[in-house]
Amino acid sequence: MAKLIGVVSKVVGEVFAVANDGTRRALAEGDRLFAGEQLETGAAGAIAVHLQNGAELTLGRDSSLELTPQLLANQAPHVDAPEALAPSQAELTDVEKLQQAIAAGADPSQEADPTAAGPGSGGAPGAVGGGHSFVMLSEVAGRVDPIIGFPTAGFNGFAELRDLDVGLLNDSNDDAPPPLVPEVDHPVILDGLDVGGGELSLNEANLAQGSASDPAALTQNGSFTVVAADGVFNLNVGGINVVTAGAVTGVGQSIVTGLGNVLTITGYDAATGVVSYSYTLTGAESHANGAGTNGLGESITVSVSDTDGDVASGSLDINIVDDVPKAMADTNAVTATENQLSLTGNVLDNDIQGADRIASGPITPQTIEGTYGKLVLAADGSYTYTL
């Protein structure tokens, strides 16, 4: 049985396989080819064969190839192709004849045939010496290689420099590089700090011993915003490192402030830059005398830096309102008479002492002689009146 050489993968035009006995079969895609057969392509024929060893065999027009097992050994086959014959003088084109004359040293203007006169515009179509009223060009898909003339050189045998279109000089700066746009450096801004009167206010009156005890009001909450377009790198509030090297580290931490109260960082939103905090009043403070109009302030430093080194600082200001005592007029419910010569009571029972009260009592003991009797006042506010 003949050895399988390959399978036809592509056929253009007419291609035949000729057996040893001379029989010819036209080939089509998918046909098998065997050892001993001869491939023959016509004037417009070509074929591609996928060989059994995985290689691809192609054969052009007007060619023949004997299929042998050597094709499967990756050896280049011998292809019979028609010998290239030199064109005759009659087959040369006018351009080729002109090139031959120049190469031979002849003057083409003297040796060549004179040019024919062009047809007049008034010539009748088809008349002798006349022209045509139109020319019909047919789309033949031909190709022309416009190769004509000989390479030339400039003086002294050097190749001539090609002309460069420099253009006219002008004052425009079209070729100049575009100006560099400086990178914008965004500053860091602290918003919601340094508010007049303080960010938070707490009242001593809300303490347990205050004049208006309210434990829930002793803790106040607030917030401020860090605006840092380049990103927050470090943020410190009163010694608490809320952000360290870009990482949130201080949420939930507390410190005891200079006045002995408690500051706590309750939250930080990295997306919005909002810092939340709380401040708790733990006891009465030592206010200066001011009849209740004075306040005691505490400032907590806030500092921040962004990723490219910009910094900003501010202060978180807390105002603590003093709780002052209030004295009320005293009247004994019993009237002194000959039958009731002595009266007792306490002058502090109806007074408001405030959060700064003294445990031993804010009374200076003394004896007062009145018009009708004598008043003895003790340090704890108790008194005795005698007619």
Secondary structure, 3 states (H helix, E strand, C coil): CCCEEEEEEEEECCEEEECCCCCEEECCCCCEEECCCEEEECCCCEEEEEECCCCEEEECCCCEEECCHHHHHCCCCCCECCCCCCCCCCCCCHHHHHHHHHHCCCCHHHHCCCCCCCCCCCCCCCCCCCCCCCCCCCCCCCCCCCCCCCCCCCHHHCCCCCCCCCCCCCCCCCCCCCCCCCCCCCCEEEECCCCCCCCEEEEHHHCCCCCCCCHHHHEEEEEEEEEECCCEEEEEECCEEEEECCEECCCCCEEECCCCCEEEEEEEECCCCEEEEEEECCCCCCCCCCCCCCEEEEEEEEEEEECCCCEEEEEEEEEEECCCCECCCCCCCCCCCCCCCEEEEECCCCCECCCCCCCCCCCCCEEEECCCCEEEECCCCEEEEEC
